[in-house]
Amino acid sequence: MVAGLIGMALGGLVAATADGGLGTGNGLGGVCVAMLVGLIATALGRLVLTRSRRTG
């Protein structure tokens, strides 16, 4: 869960400091993927923590 949050934060930092748009070589395509994967990882981590607290 923490890794997902860190990925989203760093992706947001790169997106905020990028000079051009998609296709300009600034890595914005990778930023979009990193933020999406970070969001999914955070959601799955939260789900796992919630389920583990219920069962054990």
Residue, then its C-alpha position, 0 to 999 in steps of 0.5 A: m500500500v505504501a509503495g502505491l502511494i509513493g508511486m502516485a506521489l512521484g508520478g504527480l511530481v514528474a507530471a507537475t514538472a514536465d515541460g511538454g505533453l505526451g509524445t515529447g519525451n518527457g515521460l508523461g506516458g509513463v507517469c500516467v501508467a505509474m499513477l494508475v498502477g499506484l492507485i490500483a496497488t493502493a486500493l488492493g493493499r487497502l482491501v487486503l488489510t481490511r480482509s486480514r483484520r476481519t479474518g484473523 
